[in-house]
Amino acid sequence: MGLENLKTILKNNERSFEIKSPIIGASGTYGYDCEFSDFINLDCFGAISTKGITLEKRLGNEGERIFEVQGGMINRIGLENVGIEAFIKEKLPILKSKNIDFILNIAGSTIEDYEKLAKIADESKIKAIEVNVSCPNVKSGCLEFGLNPDSLEQLTKTIRNNYKGFLIVKLSPNTSDIKLLAKAAESGGADCISAINTLRGLGIKVEFDGTKFSKKSVKGGLSGSCIKPCALYMIEEIRSATNLPIIAMGGISKLSDLFEFMSVGADAFQIGTANFIKPSICTDLAIELSNFIEKNGFKNFEELKNKIKEIK
């Protein structure tokens, strides 16, 4: 099934990233390549942002990693992944053979880690990378760069100097002023902003067995529909600070969510937590969006997006 009216081009100056649809599977929720192929129609899927890839293989955090809360969930996966060498050798060929558009999400503990990852991505001719400077579930790296504008600008410049493809920087909401981070990423050479990553949160469950109380808790990144108002606020703030394309995420699960995010400046969307509830959500949303465009006389997604952005 082809959805030609959803074709999306994210563009900054001389660099661009073209995808079949503005609906993207968020990093950490769609695996590495075609894990969701039993649930989705890849022909009408925008792209996959891969699990966060580090230089070396990571086992992630010990203990409970997922905790369901009202309106969402808390995760503390800790960037478990196969490492860049295994990704290039084992996962990349699958993505290419199945013609899946993807974004390589990268994460590091040091600026040298990101530099090496950028070089490998460039040598492997990967079209787009998403720089994770926003994961709250690791002891070093990521947020250390993502919450300081000067550090973020320097990191982005280093990656830009080593990577010629489409450079997306994923920002954290765990900041007092996300506008400064957006400007820093742009000054460093980013082509696009993605936001928001998870909010810091604590999930607690207290139980009583008739004789004594027990408590279970998980501290990590909060995601799901409960964070959508925060995400909308952050996207509007980012749009006020930069003209770069914005890939929005944070509680998206239905068509009206897409309209709301477009109204504050989004150009494309990532779907994360909703995948765990409904694995076909990305494909279903793409079809619903395409049908809306056709039924209501819009030429394509670009025209619809611009019309919604004009709303005062």
N, C-alpha and C positions, 0 to 999 in steps of 0.2 A: 504493500500500500504506500503510495507516494503522496506526500503532503507538500506540494510545491509552494503553496502560499505561505509556508512557515520558514522558508529559507532565511537564514540570519547571517549577517556579516558584521562581526565586531571589528572595528577599524580604528587605528590611530596612526596618523601620518602615512608612512610608507608600508606599515605592517598591518596585516589583517588576518582574521581567523574565520573561515566560513564553515557553518554547520547546517544540517538539514532542518533543524528546529531549534528554537530558543530554550528548549527544555533539556537540562543536563543533570545526570545523576551525580549527586554530591560525593566528594571524596570520603572514603571510609564506609560508604553505604552500597556501593556497586562493585566491590572487589577490584580485580585487576583487568579483566577482559570481558568474557562473555558469560559470566556466572548467572546472569539474569535472563539468558536467551530463552529459557523455558517459559518465561512470564511476559516477555515483551517482544514487540515486532521491531527488530533492529532497523528496518527500512524507514521507520518514521520516528526514530530516536535521535535526539540532537547530538549528544556526546556523553562520554563518561569521564568524570574526573577520578583518576585512579586512587587507590589507597595511598596514603602518604608514604613515599619511598625515601629511604635514607641510604647512605653510602654502604653500610654494613647491614646484615640481617638483624632484626630486632625481635625479641620475644614478647615485648609489651609488658604491661603491669601484671603482677600476681594478684590473686584474689578475685572477688566479684567485680565484673567490669561494666555491667549494664544494670541499671536500677530504674524501674518504671515509676513515674510520678504523675500527678494530675496534669493532664494536658501535654505530656512529653516524656522525656527520659533523661537520665544522667548517664554518661559513659566515661570510663577511664581506661580505654583500650591501651593507651601508651604507645601508639604508632607501631604496633606489631606489623612487620612486613618482611618480604623476602630479600630486600636489599637490591640496589640498582643493577648489580651484575646479573643476578638471577632474573630480574625483570626484563632486561635487554635480551637475555638468552632464551627465556622460556615464555614470557608473556607477550612481548612485543610482536613476535611472529604470528601469534593468534590474532591480535588486534589487526594486523595488516592483512592477514588471509581472509578475515571476515569483513574487511573494509569498515571497521568501526572507528568513527571519529572519537578522539580522546584527548584529554589534557593530562599531562604527567604532573601529579602533585609531588613536590619535593620538600623535605624537611631536614634540618641539620642542627648540630650542637654548636658549631663554630662557623665563622664566615668562610673558612677554608673548605668545610663540608659542602656548603652551598656552591662555592666556586667550582669544585670538582664535579658536582652533580650537573651544574649548568654546562660544563664542557662536554660531559658524556652525552647529555641531551642534544647538544648542538652537533656533535660528531655522529649521533644516531639519527639526525635529521628529524627530530620530533618537532611537530609543528607548533605546539603550545605547551607551556609549563605554568603551573600554579604554585607560587612560592608560599608555603605554609609558615607564616610568622605569627600564628595565632592559636596554636594548640595549647590548652592549659594543663595537659595531662602528662607532661614530661618534665624531668628535673632540670634540664639544661637546653638552651637553644630556643627556637620558636618565639615565645613571648618575650624573651630577653632582647630580641631584635625588634619585635613587633609593637612594643609599647613606647619606644624611644624614637622620636622622629629623626634625630641625627643618625642613630644606628641603622634605622630602616633605610634611610636615603643612601648611606654608604653601602649597605648590603645589596640594595637594588642596583646600584651602579656597578658593583662587582659582578653580579649576575649578568647584567646587560652587556658588560664588556666581554663576557665569555659565551653569550648565547644570542643568536641572531633571529630566533623565532619570536612568536607572539608571547609576550611576558605578562602574566597575570599575577598580581600580589593579593593574597587573601588576608584581610584585616580582621583584627579582634575587636569585639565590642567592649572588652574589659579595660576601658580607657576613659579618661575624663573628657577628651576631645578628639574624636575620630577624624575631624577635618584636618588636623595637623598631620596625621598619619597618611591620609590620602594625598595631601600635597607633597609629603616626603617621598612617597612611592612614585608620584608623577615626576618629581624633580630628579629622581634616581634613574628614570628611563622606563618605567612601567608602561605597558600599552593598555592595561585594563585593570580594574579593581574588582575583586569578589569579596562579598561580605553578606552576612556576618558569620563568623565561626561561633562556637558555643559560648554561652555565658557561664561563669563560675557558679556552681550550685552544690547543694548538699541535700541528699535524699535520706530520710530517716523513717524507719518503721519500728514502732514499739508494740510488742505483743505481750499478752498476759495469759498464762496457761492455767490459771486458777490458784496457783500458789506463788508465782514469782513473775516479775517482768523481765523481758529481754529486749535488746535493741540491736537493729541492723542498720548500718549506714554506708553510703557511698558518696564520696566527694569527687567531683569531676566537672565535665562540661554538660550544661543543660541545653537541650534542643527540643524541637517540637512546636506545636501550635501555641504553647504558652509564651514563647519568646517573640511571636510575630509583631506585637506593638513596638518592642525594642528594635527589631530589625527594620521596620518601616521608618522609625525615627532616625536610625543610623544611615540608611540609604539616602534619605532626604538631606541629612547633614553632608554626606559625601558628595552628593550632586551639587550642593551649594559651593563646594570647594574645588571641583574639578570637572572638566568636560570629557574625561576619559570614559569609555564604555564601562558600565557597571553590570556585573552578574550578581543578582540578589538571591539571598537564601535566608531562611529563618521562619519555619512554620508554614510553608506553602503546601497546600494539599488539595486546593480546588481552583476553578477558573476565576472566581472573584478575587482570590488572592493574587493571581497574576495581574489583574487590572489594578489592584491597589498598589502593587509594587511598581508597575509602569507609571502610575500617577505621581510617584515621588522620584522617578528618574531611572528606573531599571531598564536595561536593554536585553537581558536574558535572565534565566533563572536556574538555580540548582535545587533539586529535591532530595532531601536526606531522610529524616526520621519517618516521613510518610511511607517510605519504601518498606519499612518493617511491618507496617499495618496492611499495605496493599502493594505487593511487588510490581504490579502492572501500572502503577500510578503515573509514571513518566509518559508511557505510551498513551494511556487513557487521556491524560491532560493535553497531549499534543493533538490527538484526534478531536477532542472537544474544542480546543482553540481553533483548529483548522475549520471545523464545521461552523463555528460562530462567525469567523471571518467571511466565509462563503455565504452563509445565510443572510448576513446583514450588509452585504454589498461592498465590503472592503476589498481592495485590490490584493493586499497581502499583509503579513504581520507588521511590516515596517509602517504601512499607512495606519493600521490600527494603533500601534504604539504611539505614533506622533499625534494622533487625534486625542488619545487619552492624556498625553503629556501636556496638551493645550488647556486641559481643564483647570479652571481657577477656583 
